[in-house]
Amino acid sequence: MNYLKISSVFLAFLLIAGCNPNAIFSESETIEGSKWDNTKKIVFKPEIEDISKPYDICVTLSHVYGYAPKTLDIIVKTTSPSGIKKEKEYSLFVKSKDGAYFSDCAGDYCDLKTQIEKSFKFSEPGTWEFSIEHNMAMNPLPAVMEIGLVIEK
């Protein structure tokens, strides 16, 4: 039964990611045991070739129905190919004020995609590094299954 649930979530993610022809990068990492410790940094290394275009950068969250907080507060650290580092905090809104999920839920599994940067201009071509960690008071943060990064044209 557990295999069926995991397969369903994975298939749903593939369908969501596969249906976006504008995505130049789309990866996610599974959170072991669905408990995200704030010392666990999720790292993505997209290769950016064309810096003449602006890109939208999104973070994806797969969570179990029952995720309690209304937001997911994260810190995103970027490192350029030449080593320039920047850090920025974001709040991903998971629930409305009345407690309704913004996520797309199928049974007990929910997926949320949040744009964190619109028309972002990369300063140089090459391999960039995006490191994502949570900045929540609760630690480890329960009910988090996957965190992903999507970069779109």
N, C-alpha and C positions, 0 to 999 in steps of 0.2 A: 504494500500500500504506500509506504514512504517513497519507494522508487517511482511510483506513478505520479505522486505529487511533485517530486523534484523534476521529473521529465516534463510535466505540464508547465511548470514555471520556466524551465529552460526553453521550451518550445515557444511560449508566449514572448519571452525576451527576444528570441531569434526572429519572430515575426515582426515585432516592433522595430528592431534594429535593421532587419532586412528590407523593410518597406520605406526606407529613407534614402533615396538616391542622392541627396545632397550631403550625406555624411561622408567626410573624408577620413574620419577615425571614429570607431565605436568599440569600446571594450568595457568589460566589467570584471569585478573580482568578488568571489564568494566570501562572505564573512563566516568563518568557522563557528558552528554551533549557534548561529544567529544571535551572537552577542559580540558587539563591536567594542573592543577595549580602546580607550583613547590613546594608548601607546602604539596601536596598530595603524600605521600609515598605509594608505592605498596608493600605489604609485603607477602612473601610466606614462609611456614614453612615445608620444606620436611624432612621426616624421613630417615636418612641414616643409613643403617644397616651394609653393607659390605664396610669397608674402605680399603680392600686389593686391590681393583681395581681402576684404574683411570676412571674419568668420564669427559664427555664433557658437558659444561654448555652453554646453549643458551638462548637468550632473544627473545621473539616474539613481533611483533608490528602489530596491525591491524589499518589501517588508511584509511581515505577517499582519493580518487583520487583527487589530488590538494594540498596534503601536500607540502608546499613550501620549507622547508630547505633540503639541500642535505644530512645532517646527523641528527641523533638524539643523542645528547650528554646526557649521563646518569651517575649517580653515583650509584654504587652498594655497599651496606654495608652488610657485613656478620657477623653473630654472631654464634660462635660455641656453642654446648650444655653446655660447661663449662663457657661460657661468654666471650671468647676471640673475640674482635671486629677488623675487618679490613675494609678498604674502598678503592675503586678503581674507576677511571673514565674510561669510554669507549665512543667511537664514533661509532654509528651504521650507516653504509653507506646506505642511502635510495635511492639516485639517483647517476647516473654516472655524469661525468663532463659535458656531453652534455644534462643532464636533464632527461635521461631515468630512469624509476624506476627499481630497483633491485627486488622490491616486485612482487609477483604474484597477478595480478589484475583481477577481474571479475566485469565488469561494473565500478561502482564508489567505490568499496571496494577492498582493497589491504591488503595482508598479507606478512610479512617478518620475516624470522627466521635467526638470526645472532649468530654464535658461539662466545662467549666472553672468554671462557677458554677451552683449549684442554688438555686432560689428567690431569685434576685436581685431586689431592689426598686429600680427606677429612682426617683430623688429628684425628678425634674421631667419634665414632658412636653416634647416637641420633638425636634429633630434631635441625636442623639448621635453622637460620633465614636469609632470603635474603630480603633486603629492597632496592627498586629501586625508584629513583626520577630523574626528568629531570634537566639538567644543561644548559638550553638554555636561551638566552637573552630575547626571546619573552615569555611573561607570561600573561595569560595562553597560553599554546601551543595548537593551534586549529588543528582539523582534526585527532586527536588521539582517536581511539575507544577502543582499548584494549592493555594491556601490559601483557606479560606472561613469565613464566620461565619453561624451559625444561632441565632436567638432564638425560643424556643418558649414557649407558654402552659403 
